[in-house]
Every structure is written in C-alpha cells, then in structure tokens.
Amino acid sequence: MNISKARGFTLVELMVTIAVLVILLGIAVPSFKNVLLNNRVTVTAHSLHSAVVFARSEAVKLRKAVTLCSAKADQSDCDSSADWTNGWLVKKDSEILKIWPSVQELNITGSKKLLRFHGDGTPDDVEELEVSAADCSNGVKHLIKINRIGQVRLERSSCEP
C-alpha cells in the first residue's frame, strides 16, 4: 500500500504570498487611479472638441447661426453661467440638435457661457476652453482653441503655469 504525501501550501507560504500581493497592489492602485483620471480628462476633452466641430459644421451646413453652450442641470436649455460640468448642447434657434452628458470631478473652463458659429463657420469671438482634473492632480490638461476663422484645435498641456 502506497500512501502519498499531501501536497499544498503551508500557512507561512500563503501568508508570504498574500503579503507580497498587498504590497504590489499598494504600489499599483494609486498609479492606476492617475491613469484612469488622465483617461477621463482626455475623453472629455475629445468629446467637447467634437461638440465644437459639430456646432461649426452644422452652422455651415444649415447656413444659419448655431450655438454651443453649457447646459442647465436638467439639460433642457443653455445655462446662464459658464459651468460646463452639467454637460453641453448644440442648438439652432430654440431647437436642440445634440446633447452631451454631464461630467463629474473635472474642471471645464472657458471665458464664455456659449459659442456661436455663423453660417460661414466663423465664431462670434476667439475662445479657449480648458479641460482638467478638478485639482489637476494628474498634471495634464487639454485646451480647445477656436480662432477667428473658426478653426478648432485640441492641444495637450501641463497644469503648471
């Protein structure tokens, strides 16, 4: 009769493995949070950039003024402030053409509460919108720049002044 030894982990081996795993997670999780935050900033910047391009192209297509504005909390119309965190919308006259959802824990700033593009694609004024983490803890921000002839650029920048 051949009795084989039981194979497995000892309690000490299991505790050492768990300790190493906890140390690795302690190092990886903060870095991963920064990666996720940077991704949210980038996605939001691209979304706002596409909204600006959409508003301009609709103005040219319709040959009428089209407005991109910060939305009210219920996204029913334009907000009277320049708070873009409730989302934004594109509208022609009183007809809403497209709505983008709200964003949390991010800063979206601009000097104006709305951007209006004329039928030839030119804006009322030059504008720059900035998208960053609320405290810019990831060190990265994105700038959306609209020049006098309506060209729209998306630039990645640093949070430092």
Buried (B, 14 or more C-beta within 10 A) or exposed (E): EEEEEEEEEEEEEEEEEEEEEEEEEEEEEEEEEBEEBBEBBBEBBBBBBBBBBBBBBBBBEEEEBBBBBBBBEEBEEBBEEBBBBBBBBBBBEEEBBBBBEEBEEBBBBBEBBBBBBBEEBBBBEEBBBBBBBEEBEBEBBBBBBBEEEBEBEBEEEEBEE
